[in-house]
Structure formats: structure tokens, C-alpha cells
């Protein structure tokens, strides 16, 4: 007993201050890539380097449409490595959770020059919300109701619907003394019947489809569903094929999407608190178009 | 413990001499295959069963069984059995072919239970028939799937399957007065992966455990066949999240072997460092989780804190807590700065002191030791019969470690001991982890000292078509194998992934028998097998 107390006193407080204080993110962390869309001259090298098709190119009649999807991104950094112009940079941004799937997607359209490169941007990037998008009145009302009912104390049931276990490891880390989810009044429960929120990872396998549906039905209303990781949002590196469905929101309705492969624990905290209306959505067009 | 430095003999040459087949390699009129690090032998289907059993009698171990569809090349279906021997650094690949007309191959599952699921997977994936299999039911594709065989070349990956009708799996009934069945899963109570456990209990003791896996079957092997090589390493890193770097490295080793290129020594040492960091963070987390499952929560809190320390070092070196995105065919994507390696060294120094404290804390609790000893015993003879490998094997007397027996990366220059225990209980499985952490620290210290500047990446030549190669890595859990066949234009025609979990699940079934249900979590945790690695 003396050993235990002595060690605890020696160790002191190890819990991080996030979200009340800014997160301390290591220098070399590979977060969201940022794209200088206005002056990007050639998206092809990055698109070819991307293993999940998060940077997609469509060409028609001397115009090139570039689509960037943070929901497919596995944050490998290949796009920045491949782009010779420096228009793609890796940032340490991790607060990427959004309320609508479309908020993770941005597109820009360019006229093509004779050598296959891009001229000045023709259609201003769209898709990502303007900085700190203001909620519509109805959304605001709904968010307030969620906050009133679930915003203070929350019970989460985690559902692995086919993940590689990477997301589970980071979700599990929320229980350790460093991230300590319970200090925020949030805890994990053993049954969906006790849960307010389902935290679901993908890429929803055909063998887990029924179990996910049943778990959703077993969760009492009102309930929130959060899709975690590239696979949970889009199928990620595994994609959508004979053995997978690809995205959680193809099986059950999803309220918040947390990108990452896997999302770091602070990113998970941000997404969970976003779903409760306790934090703001940060992803906006200035992140992509910097 | 046995030391790593030992003289290897060409044991396979001795063993194979009387078999009557040459170990020089295989080649046939319409395909020329190249492989560099293995012995290949072709056996007629009729002699196959007897050859396999004879090799086992000669002290070889069956590491994996898999098939590939070569019907488009007029070769039918090829089946490979991968063997290794304690006294040979090479793997032996025994190959036979099954014609498209018969589709039948002889099962060896009754004699070698380790291949039970693997043979059934071949049935599911290729439509082959394992003749004489004691339990030939479906395994990877659950009972409600339509009759498809995804790894056949004529099966398009994007086939849209109709909605499945409900659950049809029938568990074997367990009958008797006072005998109950407890179904658990696939959605478990903890934050873990999905699988179904069906316990038959008489009061508290477990009589019999039936497992049903493959809930996370993601068609990964088929997906490899549709990915350009440069992207496939990211898929390899996602086979089992806690073994990202080991799986990524095994894949890259297979590709490098196929290309015939040698990677720079700095890349080898960098890989060794990250492979050991992966072992460290998983082992220390598991030690905490094991004692947590017998009620020592505070030790788990410290264990998790130590795990976080290593994850921070990982992030410093890789930009990813799970060590993703650094390994690539040809070496490492980018080099480390002096500052990064210094931070790694400093982090490890703090970890070493903290780990000593953690073990003192755990050792001070007699009740913890009492709960861990004699719990979940896997007897050494059963471990050998079932072909159990890795941490679980070494806790039950199976003295195998690829780092020593088939050295890769920079392990040939590392000096370390392989801990082996005979008791096979939860406590032994924890002690193997404790000893391996100590040995890892030694490997890390030496390798960091040897990490002299130099290139860390070579450009691989384009892969020759029709080339096969094996990559083998001792992940923290055990032996990881990646076998590839290249197609034209440098694509992959087949990638077989063998995670140690696939052959270790029967160990859990064996170890829980006679134990009480409340001890199941700690027994399960002491094996800590990967569902995703099993199911792929």
C-alpha cells in the first residue's frame, strides 16, 4: 500500500489540460494537409500519390475539377511529398470533426493550360463551410436540445464495425490517466442499452452489418451516433467492395464525423464534445485554402 | 533463456535429401518463378499428405497454408504449405496443384489443428474442398453469405451482394443437467474488437468455449490485388492496428526480396528501432491490462501512462502514434534528425526507470500473483500440437523467435535473449512480456548507438513479373508472414497475410477450460489476439 501511495505522489498529475487549455501536439505530428487552392498549378502529382483517392481529379473540356475529401484522408502526407510547388503542406491541425459529411469535402475548378497544368482558379473553392459557420435557427434549436439532454453527462458505447483496431486503441486511450475522459463527465458503458452515444468505427463489414443495426436499435432515444476514422466515414484504405459497406452512415444515421487514421485522442475528444454542443466545429475553408 | 548467437546448419538440406525432390527451385514450362530466400519444392497431389506429415515428424513446423488461383495460366489452383525448422534460416515452401475439375485437396487439420481455419478459409475463398476436414463449415464468409469465392480471379472485387438473410450459424449444443450456454458478442462490453464467444458452463467453471470470428473480414487480400504497389504498404499497415509497423515491414521485406534489392543498413536499423518500440508499447500496455483484470487498477493506470510515453516517442519519430507512414519498399520514407534520435533516447531512459518502478509495484502485490499463477494454463505439449507461436508459445515452452531464427532488419547484429517459460499460465505470459521489454531496451540502446548517418532509402528496380517472395517479421504478438506474387506491370497478383492470431485462437479455447468465467477476461487479455489480423 505504501509503495502505491508513494508512486502516486511521485508521479503527480499527468492529465492533459485539453480542451480547457490548448493541446500540446508534438512537433512531428502529421495532421491535416492544407492546400493552397487559389494558386495550385498542378494537382496531378498529389492525386496520384494519394492511396485512398482523397484527392480526386475530374477533367472535361479544358477544365479540371479537384475534389479534396478529408473523410477519405489517412494523413500519410504523400500529397505534400509529391507536390513540387509547395502548394500542399502538412499541418498539425487535428480538430477536424464536423457535423455534416459534406463539410469534409471541398472542390475547386481550374482551366487547363496547354501543358496539362492548371491556370488560375476559375470556380472558387466550395464545400467546406465558411469560418465558424453559424448554425441555422433549426440546427441551433436542435443543438440546444441535445446539449440540454446529453450535454453534461454522457454514456458512450463503442462499436467496432470492422476496424483494424487502430481507432479502438486511441478510443481506449481516452480512459487512461493522460486523457481521462471521465473528468468531462463522459464514460464508456458496457451495453448499448445504457448508452446515449454510439462511437462507431468502420469500414462496416458485411459480417458486422446486422450487429451494428441491432446495436443501434438497442440504444434508447435520444441517441447520437459518431463515426470515427477514415474507415468509419468513407471506408478509408479498405474502400467499398464485396466484404465492406464502407461508411457507417450507409447503415445508421450519423451526427458527427471524426476524421483521422486513427484520430488522436484529442481529436476524439473534440468530436465527442462537438456532438454535445460543448465545442465548436473548427474545419473551414481557410484550412483547405491557406 | 537461450542466446541469440547460434550457428545455423543447412538443416533442410539434410532433411530433404531422402525425399527425392530437389530444393533448387521450381519452374514449369509456362511460368518461370524466382525466389531468393526460400526453398521451394513441388509435390504431386497424391503424395502431398504423406509429405506434410513426414516433414512434421522430421521436426519441421507448419507456419501457414494458403492457395492461389492460377487457372488463367492453365495451372489450376496452387496450394502452398510453409514450413520452418529451428535449425535453418530459410523457409520451405511446399507446393502442389489442384485441377479445376476436381477442386479437392487432402486436409491435414486432423493431425495439425493449427491449419483448421486456414484450410476452411481456402474452401470459402477459392471453392476448394478440404477432403477429410473434421469440421468443414464456413469460417471467413459467414453462413448467410451467398455461394461466392472472392479470391478467384474471375470474381470482381466490386461485386454488389444482395442483403443477407439473418443469422444461420448453429453452435454445437452442450447438454447436461445444470449446463448453460453464455453467448457473448460480437459487440463486446469493453472497447475491443468484435467476435462471438459461446461459453458452455457448469456453475462457474467453463466446460467448453466455441469461437466464431471473421466479423471484421474486410477482403484485405483481394484489395491488395487491386492496389498499386506504392499504395499497398498503407493497406498492410492497417491489417492490425497495434502491429502497423510489423505488418508494414513484413510487406516491404517481401517486395524488397522480390526485387532483389538490398536496403541500406541505416534503414534496417531504423526499422529495428521502430519494431522494438512497437513491442514496448504493446507489452507495457498489456502488463497493465492483465493486472487490471485481477483488480490492480492503479498498476494499469501506470502501465497506460508508460504506454503513452512510448506513443509520444513514436510520434516524435514517425508523425504517427501507431508508427504509420514511415516504412516503404526500399527502406524508410524519410530520415531522422539528430534531435529526433536524442529525444527517442531520452524518452527511453525515463521509460526504463518508470518500468522498473511499475514492476516493483506489481511484485509488491501477492494477491495479484496469486490470481495470475495457475490461471489459464496452456500445457507445453498442447502448445506444440496446436502450433502456438509468439508470446503465447514462449510462455508454454515453444522456443521460437523469428528475430533470432530468421534474422531480418538489423537483428543479425543485435544481441538479445529469448525468454521461454514452461508453466503456460497467465503469469508466464506476463513474464515473457516483462523479459522481452528488458531485452528490447537492450536492442534499442545498442541499435541507437550503431545508427550512423547514411542513406535510408534505395529506389527499387521495377518488380519482375511472376516473382514470388516471403516477408517474415516477429511482431510483438508473434510471427507475421506476407507472401506476394507479382503480376505484369508491377502489380500484385496475390498477397497472403498470416497474422499470428490466426493460429493462436485455439490456445485460448484450450487455456480457459476448467477456469471460472470471471477469469476469462484476464486469460483472454494474456493472449491479446488480434481480431482484425485474424479476419483481414
Interface residues (C-beta under 8 A of the other chain):
Chain A: X3 X4 X7 X8 X11 X14 X26 X27 X28 X29 X30 X49 X51 X52 X74 X75 X76 X77 X81 X90 X157 X158 X159 X160 X161 X162 X163 X164 X165 X166 X167 X168 X169 X170 X171 X172 X173 X175 X176 X177 X178 X188 X190 X191 X192 X203 X205 X206 X207 X208 X209 X210 X211 X215 X231 X236 X237 X238 X239 X240 X241 X242 X243 X244 X261 X262 X264
Chain B: X142 X145 X148 X150 X155 X157 X158 X159 X160 X161 X164 X166 X167 X186 X187 X189 X190 X191 X192 X193 X194 X214 X215 X216 X217 X218 X219 X220 X222 X223 X227 X230 X231 X234 X235 X238 X239 X240 X241 X242 X244 X298 X301 X302 X304 X305 X307 X308 X311 X312 X315 X316 X317 X318 X319 X320 X321 X322 X324 X325 X333 X340 X357 X360 X361 X364 X530 X531 X532 X535
